Amino acid sequence: MRKIILFAVALLSLSTASAWNKFAQECIATLAYQNLTPQAKEQTTALLGGDLASASWWLQTLTQSEQTKYTGSWHFTTVTADLKSTTKSAKDGVVQIERCADILRNRAEHSDSTVVAALRSVIHLVADVHNISHIRIEGCKHSRTNFKFRLSNGKPGKKEVISDLSWRKLWESSLIGRHSCYSPAMFADDLQTCYGEQKENFSRGDIRHWVEDMATLAAPLYQWAAPDFYMSREHINRLEPLNDKSMARAGYRLAALLNDIFE
């Protein structure tokens, strides 16, 4: 009982670490909501008092507490050198998703506030583990550091401007920022149009399989992504679809998880 109480307190006092900006979190949650079964949609809406997007930024609105600062690690997940998700550490995002999912599956045994906190956390953390820069690979030092690289503005000759950008900022906000003319609902519709046919394929397996899938996408990038790396506009243009597809994976998988929980 004590562990459950401490876990609930931690959920209510999470730090402000995040893998996606607010726009991206809302896009992913909106895509997931569009793909919920009627039963899952009804039950999650009743718990949250709104759709999934309304709760997707909850972790960011809470006051940071010294007692729960360690929860910032929940926004990351670690895989082995051979890209397997085997961690049992309570500091890891995948373990926290599993714990929250267990609370939701056994929600009759928990208080309403604990159940709501668990649901809000699942919405946020499933998105987080689908961010390339939040996959940590054992033995790959660059996957554990928020290093800076050089980024070109893509203009020729003297008009070219080269600036520093951090690896996490690239994946957390810069790439998704290219879609800032969209609303979250519009971009979710765009993801549905582009990747809807892959929904079933994306949704197979469980959270561990999904993390391993993301690790296979992240690992090759660290062969060239390192401090002082020069990233051209062509690099950015190739990474943008990978980022968009990662968001689609997150949305469909969040829906699959919630549909299973609230069947």
N, C-alpha and C positions, 0 to 999 in steps of 0.2 A: 504493500500500500504506500509506504514511504517513497519508493522509487516512482510510483505513478504520480504522486503529489508533486515531487520535485520536477518531474518531467513536464507536468502541466504548468508549473511556475515558469520553467525555462521557455516553454512555448509562448507564454504571455509576455516575455521580456527579451525577445531576440535582439541581437545586434543589427545594425543597419547594413551589413554586408549584402551584396547582391551580385548576381551574374548578368542580369539584363537590366536595361533602363525601364522606366515605367511603361513606355509605349510598347516595348517588346513583350513585357509581362502581360499586358492587357491583350495584345494580339494573340498570344499563345492561349490565354485563358478563354478568349472569345472563340477561337477555333475549336477548343475542347468543348465548350458549351454547345456549339452548333452540332457536335457529334455525340452528345449524350442521348441515351435512351429516354423516353418520356418519364419513366420511373426515376431514373437517376437525376434528371433535370428537376423534377418536382421535389425530390428529397433534398438535393443540395440547395435549391432555391429557398426552401423552407428553413434550412439551417442557417444560411447566410443572410437571408432577407434580401437577396438579389442574385444576380448571375455570378459566374465564376470570376469575371473580370473585376467586379466590384470588390472582391477580396484579394486580388492578385498582388496588390501593393501593400497589403496589411503589414508584412514584416518590416517595411520601411518606415512606417508611421510610429513605431513604438520607441519609447525612450530607452536609450542605451543604458544598461546597468552594468556596473563593475562586476557584480556577482554572476552575470550570465554572458560576459564578454566572449567566453569560450565558444559560444554558439555560432560565432562568425565562421567557424570551420565547417559548419553544416552546409554551407553553400558550395563546397568543393567535394569532389570524390576522388579516391585514389585507386588505381588499378596496378596490377603487377607488371613486371617488365614484359611479360607475354600477353598483356592486355586483358587479364582476367580480373573480374570483380570478386574478391574473396574477403575483403575487409570485414571485421566485426567491431571496429572501433566506433564508439558512440560519438566520436568527433566527426564522423564521415556522413556526408549527405545521404548516401544510399541507405545507410543504417537508420537514419532518422525518418526517411520516407517509409521504410518497412515498419518502423515503430508506429508512425502516424496511421498507416494503413491498417495495422492491427487494432488500434484504438477505434477506427471507423468501422471495422468489421464487427467489433464487439462493443458497439456504442451503447448498448443497453446497460453495460456494466460501468459506464463512466458518466460523469456530470456533463450537462449540456455545454458548459464553458470549455471543458477539455475536448469534447467532440468537435466543437466549432474551431478551436485553436488547431486541432489536428488537421481538419479539412483545409483551413487557410494555409497551413504549412505545406501540405501536400501540393496544393495549387502552385505555390511559389517554388518549392524545392524540385519538383519534377521538371519545371522549366529550367532551373539552375543547372541541373546535371546534363542538360543538353546544350550548354554553352561550351564551345571548344576550349576556351581559356581556363575553364574550371575543372578540366580533367587533368589530374596529376598522375604521371606515369613514373613508377619506380625506376631509378637509374637514368631518368631523363631530367637533368637539372633545369633546363629551360622551361619545362612544364610546371615547375614549382616557383618560378620567379616572374615578376611582372616587369620584364625587361623592356627597354626602349629600342626602337629601330628608327631608321630614317625613311620618311615618306615624301614622295614627290607629288606636287599638285598636278602633274600631267601636262604642263604647258611646255612648249619648246623653247630652246635657247635661253636667252636672258630672262624670259618670263617665268622660267621654272623656279619654284620655291621649294626648298627641302626643309621639312620640319621634323621634330621628334614626336613620336607617338608611342604610348605604352601598349604592350600586347593585349592587356585586358581591356583597355579603352577601345581598341579596335573592335573586339568582339562584343563588348557590353553595349556600346552606343554608336560608334562610328559607322559600321556597316548598316545597322538598322536605321541610322539617321538618314541614309540615302532614300528612305521611304517616308520622310517626314511630311510629304504632301498628302499622305493617306491618313484616314482615321484608323484606329485599331480594327473597327468592324470592316472597313474597306480592305485593309491588308489581309485580315483573316479570310475574307472572301477570295482574295487573290491567291492565297496559299491553298485554299480549297480547290480552286480551279486548276492550279498548277500541279498539285500533288495528291488530289483526291483519289486518283486511281491506285496510289500506293498505300492507301490507308491501312488495308488489311495486312500488307506486308510489314509496314512500320509497327503495327500494333501487336505482332506476335511476340511471345515470350513474356518475361517479367522485368522488373526494374534492373536486375543484374545484367540481363541480356542487353537491355537498352543502353546501359552504361558501357558495356563492352563494345557495342556498335559505335558509340560516340568515340571511344578510345581509338578504334581503327581509323576513324576519320582524322583524329587529332594527331596521332603519332607521326605520320609522314611530314607534317608541317614543320616539325622541329628539326628536320634535316637541314633546312635552310633558314628557319626563323631563329635568329640569334642577335645579340647586341651588335649594333653597327650595321645590321643588314639593311640594304637599300631596297625599299619596296616601291616599285613603279606603279603607275595607275593600272597597268595591265594585270599586275598581281591582285590589286583590289578588285578589279572586274571579275577575276576568276574566283575570288573568295566570297564575293557577295552571294552567288547562288548556293554555295555550301552553307552559308549562314542562314539563308532563307529556308533551305531544306531541313536544317537542324531545328528551326522553329516549327516547321510542319511536323516533324517527328515528335517534338515535345507536345504539341497540341493533340495529335491523334493518340499518343500514348497516355496522356493525362486522361483523356476521355475513356480510353479502354480500361484504365485502372479504376476510375470512378464508376463506370458501368458495371464492372465486376463486383465492386464493393456494395453498390446500391441496387443490385439485381432483384 
